[in-house]
Amino acid sequence: MMQPARHSALPGFNLTFGITLLWLSLIVLLPLAALILRPWELGLAGVWHSITEPRVLASLRLSFGVAALAAVVNVPFGLLVAWVMVRYRFPCRNLADSLIDMPLALPTAVAGIALTALFAPKGWIGALLTPLGIKVAYTPLGILVALIFVGLPFVVRTLEPVIMDLPLDSEEAAATLGATRSQIVRRVVLPALIPALLAGFGAALARGVGEYGSVIFIAGNMPMISEIAPLLIVIRLEQLDYAGAAALGLVMLLVSFAILLLLNLLERRIHQRT
Amino acid sequence: MNLSATQESPAVRVGLTALTVVLLVTLLLLPLAVVFTEALKHGLAIAADALVAPDAIAAIELTLIVAAISVPLNTVCGLAAAWCIVRFRFSGRGLLITLIELPFSVSPVISGLVWILLFGANGWFGPAFDRAGIRVIFAIPGLVLATTFVTFPFVVRTLIPLMEQQGASEEEAALTLGATGWQTFWRVTLPNIRWGLLYGVLLCNARAMGEFGAVAVVSGHVRGQTMTMPLQVEALFNDYDWVGAFTIAGLLSMLALLTLVVKAALEWRIGSRGGPLL
């Protein structure tokens, strides 16, 4: 079945394909098979019961809701940063560009305690917000802050190559025809960026839904209020409820994939129309 | 032509740039600054003491051990995967790429959970391994497996675009001139992809040493035994030992900064930003 067709002059297909398949099966496929199969030990009704508990539904709503909100916030933030990085030149631009990956390079637990320290009532930012009556740490707002932090690079890095490839002549053509800058941005630039904005939104959302380390320190982890779905998986594992934990994990994975698929279809639809 | 319509006015440019700098400083630099400030709050000596505490040393050692096993494994297998995906066309190739990238879209907690489902006390293979006297979960093998799962795609994802762009003509030439497959690999392929390979290994290593969610699930949190550095940060933070937590966090932050510096250098060397996001 797996017959190499092109570059068949090169050796090593059997060896490398064998290693790849073995490695993939042991490290990825076998574990995922367990995730897909184990929930059903509870029976269909049991799985349904396990994933429709009020505490589970609240955690799923929170995880997906806050992740979506953070991704929405990161779309204008990411657009701003990507635009400035690609189109403008300013001192320390390279340094700033490297910094964008900081949330990805910084271990999530470090980000988690750092954000908690910043936004705690006595922290550098928390102390400024407390007089205004805004509580960030140990509330769902804290989760939002953490997810904005981890999600930003996804939007920026998705947009940058697309902005770089934007054909300048269509902007010039619009200018020749008498359009103002704001008209060009709204009618020429932004529409061309919509697919990339959607893709960046999707990547930030997917990361945010599963995020654990940067969130649990700042969230407060109150059941029904600020308890994210990944944390509930950990709690179920501690109670040795393997099937229940697997059921919740499977639901998270399936909903994430469904959302990504939907965004992908939307992206393609828009791409076809333009 | 009205040139002012092809770019923003100077005032807008300055404004947007300033806004970006403010955003990056508040969102990205402040957390870093707070880590080092908290670590050094009571002076360098106390931070240094926290760094050489027996549990901290054990956590550093364990982190290095786990990375030293999973990174080379993923490097060798990533090389093999990239070779067969880039240099050959076969049915199921697209599916293979999708499956290799799968760990990137899985929550870290799920990446740990799957190993418990296999090797935990109620896992598929847990009881059998237990009888054989092999501990996987709450021990080093579990930490290695979870870390390997999470860092699986990095090397392949970096190598695929690079090798595609380079093409196979040099390798074909070497073979035509009578080189064996291995000679071609060592003398032609490896030198051609060395910077890209290093880039993938760098990202893989950063994630392996910094991973939290996946290892948190399989670790069992035995102090001095199954705690990697990120887990030690959590434990100390929950003990209200802020200096201890932020000192180890500071060490991890320096690793992150070093990773970003080497990454920038390699991107300059390769000539593009080739790889996947961390």
Interface residues (C-beta under 8 A of the other chain):
Chain A: M1 M2 Q3 P4 A5 R6 H7 S8 A9 L10 P11 G12 F13 L15 T16 F17 I19 T20 W23 L24 I27 V28 L29 L30 P31 L32 A34 L35 R38 F77 L80 V81 W83 V84 M85 R87 Y88 F90 N94 A96 S98 L99 I100 D101 M102 P103 L104 A105 L106 P107 T108 A109 V110 A111 I113 A114 L115 A117 L118 G123 W124 I125 I148 F149 L152 P153 F154 R157 L168 E171 E172 A174 A175 T176 G178 A179 T180 R181 I184 A203 A206 V209 G210 E211 Y212 G213 F217 P230 L231 I233 V234 L237 L240 Y242 A245 A246 G249 M252 L253 S256 F257 L260
Chain B: M1 N2 L3 S4 A5 T6 Q7 E8 S9 R13 L16 T17 L19 T20 V21 L23 L24 T26 L27 L28 L29 L30 P31 L32 V34 V35 E38 L73 V76 C77 A80 A81 W83 C84 I85 R87 F88 R89 F90 S91 G92 L96 L99 I100 L102 P103 S105 V106 S107 P108 V109 I110 L113 V114 W115 I116 L117 L118 G120 A121 N122 G123 W124 L145 T148 F149 F152 A168 E171 E172 L175 G181 T184 F185 A206 M209 G210 E211 F212 G213 A216 V217 M229 P230 L231 V233 E234 F237 W242 A245 F246 A249 L252 S253 A256 L257 T259 L260 V261 K263 A264 R273 L277 L278
